[in-house]
Amino acid sequence: MKQNCRKYFAEMLGTFVLVFVAVGVAVFTYTMSAMEYGYGEVNLVATALAFGLVIVAMAYAIGPISGCHINPAVSLGALVIGKLKLKDFAPYVIAQTIGAIAGAALIFAIVKMTGATDYIMGANAYEGLGTTLAASIGIGLIVEIVLTFVFVFTILCVISKSDNARIAGIVIGLTLVLVHLLGISLTGTSVNPARSIGPALFGGTAALQQLWLFIVAPLVGAALAALAFIGLYGRNKESE
């Protein structure tokens, strides 16, 4: 029981750091731009790097404890291929969601303390929210499913061999940078339902109305990635 609690706490803490730091970079660069130039603009490269670097840091910090999923989509993929036990799946997802909400709440509190009036909360969108380009549900679904597929498939391949342990965090972090470089302009890039839920709770009605897509699409992409992995490598038997 104690070991399980450590894993769940690690997932909560890791997701908190991911949202606070990486989403925070997007929110605070936008807010600073609005204050300095009169219009808000997210720093795409800085935000993409922030997400990737947080994953690298957390992979080596909490990876030995929980595997550093910090993403329900990753947990689903790991469950399907047999790398995560069924009894751990729901606690992982709950812990990740709590961490994401806490991270977003702290961002929101800091923004409010600055007195900024023009700000975003890093919420994902398939149309009409922030600076995203996706103009329809269809585009949003395609982008998020494909990007999540790429991200989760890479993770499953990397973690399937113990020999990759030393480089896993770097490879996974760089992959997250890549998917963000493409996806930020289109949907804000989710590939992580927990990361989307946290900011959406503080992002207003439109963010909440569009949230469903950023829960469903990453889970679909993760499931497809797991099936592709099984088709190539077979299912892991360790967790059965």
N, C-alpha and C positions, 0 to 999 in steps of 0.2 A: 504493500500500500504506500509506504513512504517513497519508494522508488517511483511509483506511478505519479504521486503528487509532485515530485521533482520534475518529471517530464512535462506535466501539464503547466506547472509554473514557468518552466523554461519557454514553452510555446507562447504563453501569455506575455512574458517579458520580451521575448524576441519580436513578437508582432507589435507590441507597444513601441519598441525602438524603431522598427521599420516604418510605422506610420508617422510617429513624431518627427523623426529625422528626414525621411525621404519625402513624405507628403508635405512636411514642414518647409522643405526647400522650395517646393512649388508655390506654396501659399505665401511664404515670406518674400520670395523674389518678386512675385506678382504685386504684393502690397507695397514693397519698396519702390517698384517701378511706377505704380500709380501715384505714390506720394511725391516722387522726384520728377516725373515727366508728365503727370496728369492723365496717364492711361496705364492700365495694368497689362503686364506681359510675363508669362511664365518662361523661365530660362530652361529651354528644352534639354540642352546638354547637361547642365548642372543637375537637373532633376533626374535624368536617366542615370547619370553617374552616382547620384545619391542612393537610388534604389539598389544599384548593383553593389556599391561599396558596403552598404548596410548588410546585404546578404553575405558578402565575403566575411565581414566582421562577425556576424552572428553564427555563421557556419562553424567557425573555429571556437567561438565562445560557448555556444550551447549545443552544437552538433553532437558532441560526445554524450550528451544527456538525453536529448529528445530526437535527434536527427535533423533538427532545425528545419521543420516544414514551414512554419509561420505562414501558412496558406492552406485553406481548406481544399483547394484544388490539388495541391501537392499531396496532401493527406489522402485524398480519394484515389489518386493514382497509385500511391504506395499500398493502399488497401487492396486495390484490384489485382496488383501483381504479387501480393502476398508479403510485402515488406512491412506492413502495419497490421497489428491485430485488430479484429473487429471491435473488441471491447474498448480499445483506445481511440477509435475514430471519433465518436461523439465528444468525449472529453477534450480531445485535441481541438476540434472545431469550436467548441464553446470557449476554451481558453484563448484561442486565436482571436475570436470575435470580441471578447472582453478586452484583450490587449489593444486591439485596433480602436475600439470605442474610447478607451482611456487615452490613447495617443492623440486622437482627433479632438477630444475634449480639452486637452492641454493646449493644443494649437489654437483652438477657438478662444480659450481664456486669454492667451497671450495676445492674440489679434485684438480682442476687445480692450485689453489693458493699454494697447498702443493708441487707441482712439481712432484707428483707421476706419474710414467709411467705404472705401472701395477695396474689396477683398474677395477672394474665392476660398472655398474650403477643400479644394482638391478633389471634389466629387467627380465621378465619371459620368459621361453623357453620350448618348447617340444622336442628340440634336439639341441645339438651342441653349446650351449651358456652358458658360465660360468661353474658352477659345477653341473648342473642338470643331472639327470639320465634318464628321460623319453626319449625314443629313437624313438618315432613316434607320429604322429598326434593323432592316436587312444588313446594311453596311456595318452597323455596330455588332451584330451577331457574328458576321463573317470575320471581322477583325479580331474580336475577342476569342472566338473559338480557335482560329488559326494561331494566334500569338500564344495562347495558353497551351495548345498542342505542342508547339515548338519548345516552349519553356519546360513543360512537364516531361515531355519525351526526353529532352536532354538530361534532366535531373534523374529520371529513372535509369537511363543508360549509365550515367556516371556513378550512381550509388549502388549499382548492381554488382560492382567488383570492388572488393576491399582494397585492392592495390591502388585504387583511385583516391583513397581517403585524403592524401596530402594535397591533392590539387582540386578536389571536388568543389570546395568553396569558391575558388577562383573561377573555374569553368562555369559554375552556376551563376555567379555574380555577373560575369561578362555577358552571359546569355540574357540575363534580365536587363542589362544595359541595352543590348541590341533590340529587344522587343519594345522597350520604352522609346528608343530613338524613332522607331517606326510608328508606334501606337499613340504617343502623347498627343500629336496633332489631330488624330482621328477621334479617339474616344477618351483621352486622358490616360489610357492604359490601365486596365484592372489586372487581369490574369490572376486575380486573388479576391474572392468574395469578401473576406474579412476586411481587407484594405479598402474595399468599396463601401461596406456597411458603415464603418466608423465615420468617415468624412460626410457621408450622405445624411447622417442623423443631424448634422449641423449645417447642412448645405441648402436647406429650404425645400419647398414643396416639389419643385421640378426634379431635384436630385433624388428625392424619395420615390417619385413616380417612375423614374427610369432605372431605379436600383435593381429591379428584378432581372434585367438583362445581364447585369454584371455579377449576378449570382449564378444564373442559369448557364450562360455562355462559357465561363471558365470551367464549370463542372463538366459540361459536355466536352470541351476541349481536353480536359484531363482524362476523362473516361476513354476518349478516342486514342489519346497518347498511350494509355495503359494497354489498350487492346493491340495497338501497333507494336508495343514493346513485347507483349506476349507472343505475337505472331513471329517476331524475329528471334527472340531469346528464350521464350517459354516462361512459365510462371515460377516465381520464387516459392520454395516450399518451407522456408524457415518459420513462417508465422502461422502455419496451418496446425 
